[in-house]
Amino acid sequence: MAHLGARLTRIAPGVVHIVLASRPEVTQQHGYFHAGATSSIADSAGGYAAFTLFPENTDVLTVEYKINLLAPALGNHLEAVGTVLKAGRTLTVCQLEVFAAPDDGTRKLVANGQQTLIRVSRTEQ
């Protein structure tokens, strides 16, 4: 996330927000945010949201995720929101949403998806 320039803006039990400012390094040839950058912050928001509910001495890994790119991502920044839908002993399922914030101050949903994560013990690694 540091490489992309993304930053955590909200951390609560089961919910994490990550913001990514627009810059040439994270956009594609038409000036939209690149799908890779959009997907990366969505994946991380969900992973950290799950992690907020895990016990100490555990880590989180993404098992799979599906993301739908709903509209071109154009604006000053993107905001990814990861929300835990179901926390299990081993697997956790999260909802992923990414909003674009254009110059006019509005927010537009540009991507959504779902993610499955696994809780692993640090001693298993």
Disulfide bonds with the S-S distance in Angstrom:
none
